[in-house]
Amino acid sequence: MLRRRKGSEPEKSSKPEKPRVDGEEDGDDDSEKKRREKERFYQKRREKELRRWNCVDSCCWFIGCICSIWWFLLFLFNAMPASFPQYVTEAITGPLPDPPGVKLLKEGLTAKHPVVFVPGIVTGGLELWEGHQCAEGLFRKRLWGGTFGEVYKRPLCWVEHLSLDNETGLDPSGIRIRPVSGLVAADYFAPGYFVWAVLIANLARIGYEEKNMHMAAYDWRISFQNTEVRDQTLSRIKSNIELMVATSGGRKVVVIPHSMGVLYFLHFMKWVESPVPMGGGGGSDWCAKHIKAIMNIGGPFLGVPKAVTGLFSAEAKDIAVARAIAPGVLEMDVFGFQTLQHVMRMTRTWDSTMSMIPKGGDTIWGGFDWSPEEGYECVAKKMKNSDNQTAGQNGKVSLDKTKRLHYGRIISFGKDVADAESSKIERMDFRGAVKGNNLANTTCRDVWTEYHDMGIEGIKAVADYKVYTAGSLLDLLQFVAPKMMKRGSAHFSYGIADNLDDKKYEHYRYWSNPLETKLPNAPDMEIFSMYGVGVPTERAYVYKLSSAAECYIPFQIDTSAEGGQDCSCLKGGVYSVDGDETVPVLSAGFMAAKGWRGKTRFNPSGIGNYIREYNHAPPANLLEGRGTQSGAHVDILGNFALIEDILRVAAGATGEELGGDQVYSDIFKWSENINLPL
């Protein structure tokens, strides 16, 4: 058409025209029409294929460019002088302070007391010693920690090997996973992500080396007493501490536990003084002879609410947000790997997680209509004359009684239930509900958990109970995961002792609960509770029933529940309170603030207790990495102020010489709200 408009002649066919025969004109038109339609069809298909391959090519080019840029930047990073990042950082932020080790070395401090590190949950590396055929070639390779390469290569095999036996809580048949030994067990969790490495490096600057530093690595998946039954870990810790004291001229050790390691070492102290065969036979004065100080970092002494949600629905705040952004992705069957279901099946075999279920019931954590953190507001708002508010301690805001948060309701099914008056909440007791098997589906039983056996009626009964406080959470977990709780109840307890002289408290199931055990008879020993504050920390949750599909986890955090301007503590279905992002202040600080303060029935020898809080300050820019003033649960191990306190105590300082208590939160006020006989 364009050529005709320009006056050009139409192209002539190179083929000779076929002479027309009478009677063939109509037939020729039909065949020509079919030929043209066929040509159009193939032309469209070629264009479609061309577009498709163009899209693939574009994606390949895009990925190639990203990879090339990444490798180029990695080459530059490795080629640049080691001092260049510090030079750039100082050019932007000004001169950086000396690391604590350098600073204290200039003051003349040197290594004195041996140091023992006790890592927490998930931070210690685990390696394979025996496995099934799918793990061929992984002998003594890390399945936990390191690069996590095997997670991506063979995820189902990885889950199979990290899971424990659901009946015994020990190794499944044909599988042996063991903790990595030495300082490398927990210096880095993954390449570039430090755990103990920064603290170790600063201790080295004042003269420490491997002979007077020991990483008390253990298999953090199994119950505390079972680490002794299977691996004799508690005996090894005892022997190593005795050896370090003997080879350092009789100087006592400084023990530095972190996170769940705090509970593990609390268990150790009762184990070591208890008679054999249940205990280590060290005698009642063993701790007094061998330990100078225990510097607990981020200790979940009274448990953490997020441990409950992990066991209940395999999620916490971050997982709930991910599910809200991409609904169904974590539950979908991708190459036979339904993520959350496999995570739940695996973690419910880890008995250690049950050590962090909240302890003390409603007495500690609050009930329907009260909680120790009454009046706390996450973010202080600008005050107006018309506001019926009063400024609280440390700039927080105390809300009036009509806007009171019910932190004691750790799990609420629905935001309206979380906010309602207790008299208006109608609950139906789930404990008498009849479980059914109408939810069972054999196609997903291999990735499912005990929810399979509950049925629709059992699941509905859980939601109809509406509200769960710390006192009813144990019944809830017993209902939804009876196998897990049967194992857990043999190793852990969550109550408050009426009489600590009762013979029953000599059993190991009570040793990791500070409310059911006594501190050792070591009046010269000191205990430090060191933790971050100023980071929103999970405290209570709003739940909903999830999809009715057979393979789904039937409960999930309701991320649509928001507090709005009236309640900034509720975001994405999670009520937050002051803490270190994982452990609320109440759990980390109550024992030091009240339970162990002075001579009490929990601390009969009057061991000195100090609270050292570290106010969270995020890094000023990306060049600072995870920051040197962080109060977050793991990042605090790189906090310069905390490291300096540890180095000073290791070099011989006492709690009084550090300055005694250092408190930024309302822990003393909240502790007084708890009516606990001492």
N, C-alpha and C positions, 0 to 999 in steps of 0.2 A: 504493500500500500504506500509506504514511504517513497519507494522508487517511482511509482506511478505519479504521485504528487509532484515529484521533481521532474517529471516528463521523461523519465527513462523508460526504455523498452523492457518488458518482462523477459526474464530469462527463459530461453528455450530449452526444452528437455534434450538431453544428450541422446536419449533413446529415440529411435524412429517411431513415428506414429503408426499405430496399427490401423489398417483400413477398416472403416466402419461397414458392418454388414447389416442389412435390413433385419429388424427384429432383435438386434443385440443392444440397442441404445439404452433401454431401461435396465437391462441386466448389467451393462457396463457401469452405469451410474451406481447401482447397488454395491457392486464389488469395489468400486472406487471409494465409496462411502465407508465400507467396512475396513478397507485398507488404511484410510485416514484415521478412523477411530482407533485402530490397532496401533498406528504410529503414535497417536496422542497418548494412549495408555502407557506405552513403553517409555515415551518421553517424560511423562510425569513420574514414572517409577525411577528413571535415571536421575531426575532432578531431586527426588526425595532421598535416594541413596547418597547423592552428592552432598545434600544438606546434612544428612546424618554423619557422614564421614568428616565433613567440615567441622561439625561440633566436637567429634572425638579428637580431631587434630588440634582444635583450639584448646581443649582441656589438656591434652598432652603437652602442648607448648606452654600452657600456663603452669602446670606442675613442674615442667622442666626448668622454667625460669625461676620459680620459687626455690627449687632444689639448688640450682646454680648459685643464686644469691646467697642461700644459706651456707653452702660450702665455701663460697668466697669470703663471707663474713667470718666463718669459723677459721679459715686459713689466716685471715688478718689478725684474729684474736690470738691464735697460737704464735704468730710471727711477731707480734708487738712485744716490746719490753715489759717485764713483769710489773714495773712501776708505773706504766702508762695509765691503767684504770685509776690508780690513786691520784696521779697527777691531774687527770680530767676532773675527778670528783672534787679535789681540793680547789681547782680553778673555779668550780661552780659554787661549792658550799663553803669554801674557806678551809683552813687547816683542820685536819681530823685529829681527834684526841688520840693519845697513845693507847694501844691495847692495854688491858689491866695488867697482864704479865710484865710488859715493858715498864709501866708506871710503877709497879710495886718493886720490881728489881732495882729501879733507881732509888727507891726508898730503903733498900737493903734487905728486903724480905727474901728468904730462901726456903726451899723445901724442908719440911720438918715431919709432919705426920703422914703416914701412908694414906692413900686415897682409894676408896672402893666405889665404883659406879654400879648402880642397879638400874638397868633400863626398864622402860615401861612396856605396855602392850604394843604390838606391831612394830616397834622400832628395832628389835633385834633380828639379825639375819638367821635364816633357817636353810639348811642344805640337805640334799638327798643322799642317804646311805644305802637304801634298798627301795626298789620300786617295781611297778608292773612293766609290762612290755612297752606301753606307750611312752614311758620315761627313759627309753633306751638312750644311752649316751650322756645322761645327766648326773652320773655318779659324782658326788661332792660338789655339784653345781648348786648355786643358790636358787631356791624356789621362792624365797621371800627376801626382799631387800635386793640391792644391786640394780640391774637393768630391767628386771621383770620381763625379759625377752620371751620366756616360755609361756607367759600369760597370753601373748598374741599368737604364738605358734601353735599351741595345743591347749586351749583354755579348759576343756573338759577334763583332760588328764591332770592339769594343774589343780583344779578343784578337787578331783578325786584324791590326790596325794596330800593336799593340805587339810582335808577333812579327817576327823578322828572317828573312832568307833562310837556309834550312837548309844551303845549299851554300857561300855566300860569307860569311855572318855580317854582311852589310850590308843596305841597304834592299831590301825586296821591290819588285817592279815596281809603279809607280804610287803608292807610299807614301813620304812623307818626314816623319819625326818628328824634331824637333830640340830641344836643351836650351833651357830658358828662360834668359835672360841677366840679369845684375845680382844684387844682394843678395837680391831676391825669389825667386831660383831655388831657394833652400833655407833661407830664414829660418823658414818654417813648412811642414811636410809636408801638413797639412790644417788647416782653421780650428780654432784653439785648441790645436793640437799643435805646439809649437815644436821646431825643430832648432837653427838658429844664432841665432835671434832674441834670446835672453837674453844671449848673449855679445856680439852686435852692440850691444845697448842699453847694456851696461856699458862697452864700448869708447867709445861715444859720450859717456858721462858724463865721460871724461877727455880729450875733445877730438877723437876720431876722427870722420870723416865719409866720404862715399863716395869722395872723391878719394884718401884713403890707406887705403881698405879695398877689396878686390877678391874677388869670388866666382868662383873658377876652375871654372865650371860646365862639364860635359861630358856626353856621352851615355853613361851608366854601363852601358848594355846591351852595347855593342860592345867588342871587345878594345882594349887601350891603344894599340897602334900604329895601329889602324884609326881612332881618333879623330883622328889626324893625317892619315891618308890621305883620309878623307871630309870632315872639318870643319876641318883645320889647327888643332886645339885646342892641341896642344903648342906650336906656333909662337906662338899667341896668348898663352899663359901666359908664354912667354919674353919676348915684346914688352911685355906689361903689367908684368912685374917690372922690366924694364930702364927702362921709363917711370917707374914709381913711385920707383925709386932715383934717377933723374935729377932728378925734380921735388921730391924731399925733401932735396935738398942732399947726395946721396951716401950717405944712410943706408940700410943694407941692410934687406931685408925679413925679417919673421918669418912663416914658413909654418905654417899650422895645418891639417893633413889629419885627416880622421876616417874610421875604418873602412876600406873598400876604397880610399878616397882616399889612405891611407898607402902602399898598394902602387902606386897610380897615380903618386904623386909620386916614389917610388923609381925607377919606370920613367923619369919625366921627367928625373931627375938624370943618368941614364946617357945618355938621348937628347940632352940639351942639350950635353953635352961631346963626343959622338961626331960624326965628320965626316959631311957630307951625302953622298949623299941619304938614308941610313938615319937619321942623327941631325940635330941642329940646328946643328952647326958652331960651337958657342959656345967650344970649347976646354976644356982640362983645368982651367983656373982660373976658369971662369964661376961656379960655385957659391961659390967663395971670395970673389969680388968682389961678389956680389949677395945672399947669404943669411947672415943673422946666426944664426938658429936655426930648427930644425924641431921643432914641438911636436906629436908624433903622438898622437892620441887614439883609444884602443881599436883599435890597429893589429893586424890579423891577419897579422903578418909571416910566420908559418909555416903559414898556413891555418887553417881551422876544420872540425872533423868534421861539423858540421851542413850544410856545403856538399855533402858526399857524399850525405847522405840526401835533400837537396833534389833532386839530380840522379837519384838511384837510385829514389826512390819518391814524389817531390813532397811530402814531409812533413818536419816537425821535431816537437819535443815537443808544441807547441800543437796542430798539426794532428792528431797521433796521438791526443791526448786528445779532440778534437772527434769523431774517427771512433769512438772507444770509447763516447762518450755517445750518439751518434746513428749507429749502424752503417748504412752504405750510403747515407746522405744525400748525402755529397760525391761519390759515384760515380753516383748515379741520374741518369737523363735527365730533367731538368726543363726543359721547353720547348726541348729539343735542346741543353741546356747541361750537360754532364757535367764538373763543376767540376775535380776533380783531374786528369783526363785533359787538359783544355784548359790547365790551369796547367803541367803537365809539358811539353806540346807547345810552349808559349810560352817557358818559362824555359830549355829546352834549346837554344833559338836564341840566348840571351844569352851570348855568349862570355865576358863579364866574370866570370860566376859561376865559371868554371873557374880563375880566378886565385886562388881561395880554397880549392882542394883542398889537403889537407895536404902540406907539403913536407918533404923530408929523410928520408922513409921510416921504417923501423924504428929507425934511428939516433937520430932525434929523438923519435918518438912511442911507441916501445917495440914489442916483439914478442909472441910467444905467452905468454911467462912472465915478462915484466918490463915496467915502464914507469917513466918518471922520477918520477912522483908516487907511488911506492911508499909504502904506509902511510897515505895520506891518507884521512880519514873525513869525510864531509860535515857531520855534526852530532855534536859531542862529547857522549857519554853520561855519566851519573853513574858514577863509578868505585867499585867495591866491592873489598874485600880479596881476594876470590876471583877477580877478573877478571885474566886474563893480558894486561894492557894497560899501556902507558906513555903518559903525557901528552906530546904533541908540541908543537911550536912553535905559539904563538898559540892555545893552548887546544884544538887539534885532538887527535884520538886516533889513535895508531898501533896497528893491529890486529896480532895475531900472524900468523906466516907461514901458518897454516892458513886464515885468513880474508882472505888477500890478494886485492885486486881486480885483475883483468886488464884494465887500461885499454888495453893495447896491442892487444887484440882489438876493434877499432873496430866491426866488424859481426860478430855471432854469430847463427847460426840456431838459436835455442833457448836458454833460460836454463841448461839443463844443460850445454850446450856452452860457454857463457860462464864457467861455474864449474869445468869439468872440467880435470884435468891434461892437458897437451898429448899425453902418450904414449897417452892413452885416446881421443883423438879420431881417428876414421877419416874421411879426406877423399878425395873423388874429384875429380880435376882437371877443372875446367869448360872449360879452354881448348881441349881437343880435342873437345868435345862437338859433335855435328852439330845445327845449327839446323834446325827444320822450320817448315812453314807451317800446321800443323794447328790453331793458335790463331787463325788469320786469320779475320776476320769483316768482310765488306765493309760491313755496316751501321754500323760504328763506326770505319772507317778514317779518316774525316775528323777524328776527335778523338783518334786514337791516335798512338803513337810507335813507336820501333823495337822495342818488345816484340812488336809484331805479327809480326815475322819470326823470332822466337826459337823459337816452338813449345813444346809441353809438355816435350820432352826438353831443350831449352836452358834452360828455366826450372828444371827439376828439377836440372840439373847445377849451377846457381848455388847452390841450397840445399844440395846434397850436398857442396859445398866446405867448408861449416860455418863457418869463421872467416876473416875478412879483416883483416889488419893494414894499416898505412899503405903497406907495401911492395907489397901485392897489390891495393890498391884501384884503382890505375890499370888493372891488367889487367881487373878487374871492370867498370869503366866502359867500357873499350874493347870488352868483350864485349857489354854491354847497350845501348850507345849509340855505335856506331862512327862515325857521321856527325859527331856532336858532338865526339868525341875527335879525329877527324881535323882538324877546324878548330882545336880547342884546342891540339893538339900543335904547330901552326905558330906559336902565339903565346905559349905558356907552357911552363915546365919546372919539374920538382918534385924534382930531385936535389940532390946535394952535389958541388961542384966539387973535383976532385983538384988541378988546377993552374989557378989563375985567370988565369995569363998565356997560357993556350992561346987561340989566335985565335978558336976557335969561340964563346967567351964574349963576343965583340964583337957577336953577333947579338942582336936585340931580344927574342927569346923568353926570354932569361935575365935581362933587366933588372929584372923585378919579383920575382925570387927572391933574397933576401938571402944565401942560401947558395951562390949561383952568380955573384955580382957583388961588386965592390968599392965602398966608399963613395968619394965624390969626394975629390980632393986639396985639402982645406979645413980645415987644423988649427985655425983660429980659430972655425970653425962649431961649434955645439952641437946635439945631438939629444936630445930628451926623449921618453921612452916613458911616456905618461900613460894610465892605465886603472883601471877599478874592480875591486875585489875584494870577496869576501864574498857573492857571489850564485851559487847553484848553476848550473853551466854545462854544457851537453851535451858529453860526451866520448866515449861509446861507446854502442852500441845492441844490443838483442835483437830479432831479426826473426823473422817467420814467413811462410809462404806464405799468400796471401789467396785469396779465392774463385776458382774455376776459370772463372767466367763470362768470355766472350770480351773484353768491353770493360773489365774491371777491370785495375788495375795489379796485377801478380801478387805483389808483395812489400809488406809493411807492417810497421811497428813493432808488436811484441807488447806491447800495453798491459797485459796480464794479468801480465807478469813483474814481480814485486815482490821487493825484498830482505828485507823484514821487519825485525825488530829487530836481526838480525845484520849487516845491510847497508843503512843508510839512504841510501846513494848511489844505489841502484837503485830508481827509481819510474817506473811506467808504461812499462817497457821501455827506459828511458834511464838510463845511468850518468852521474852528475854529478861535477864537480870544481870547484875554485875558479876564479872568473873574473868576467866582467861580464854574464853571462846569454847572451852570444853567443860571445865570444872567450875561450878558456881562458887562464889566466895563463901557461902554457908558451909559447903562441904570441905573446902580447903582450909578454912580458918577457925571453925567452931571449937575443935578440940584444943587448939593452942590458946584461943581466946577465953574459954570457959572450962571445957571438960578436963584439961590437964593443967590449968592455971593454978599454981600453988599445990598444996597437998590435998588431993581429992581421992575418992575411992578408985578412980581410974589411974591415978598417979600417986600411990601411997608413999613413995620415997621423995616426992617433991622435986623431980627432975626439972631443971630450968627450961622454960618454953619461951620462944620468941617468934613473933610474927614479923616477917619481912615482905611487905607488899611492894610491887614494882608497877608504877603507873604506866600504862601502855602509851607509846608514842610511835606512830607508823613511820617508815622511812620517808625522808624528805624527797627523795627521787629514786629512780630505778637503779642508779649507780650504787646506792647503798645496800642493794640486795634486800635481805629480810630485816635489815635495820639493827642498830645496836641498843635500842631502847624499847624493844618490843616486849609486850606482856602476854603475847599469845602462847598457847599451851606448849608448843614445841619450839617456836622461835625464841622463847625466853631463855633457852640454853645458849643463845648468842648475845644476851643482854649484858652489857659491860658492867653495870652496877651489880647484878647478881654474881657475875664471875668474880668481880673484885671482892665481894663478901666471902665467897667460897675460898678464894686464895688466901685471904687474911686468916680465916679460921684454920685452914690447912697449915698455915705458917705459924700457928700458935695462939691466935687471938681468941677471946671469949665473946659471948653474946653482948655483954655489957660494953666491951671495947668496940664492938661494931656500932653501938648506939642504942642497944635494946630494941624495942618494937619500932617498926616503921609502917604506919598504917595510913591508907588513903580512903578506904571503904568504910561502911557502917557496920563492920563485923562485930564490934563490941556491943552496939545497940541491938543488933539482930540476935546476938547470943543471949542477951538478957530477956528477950521475948520468948525464949525456950525454957519451959518449966521442967528442968531435969534435975532430980536429986543428986547432989554431989557428995 
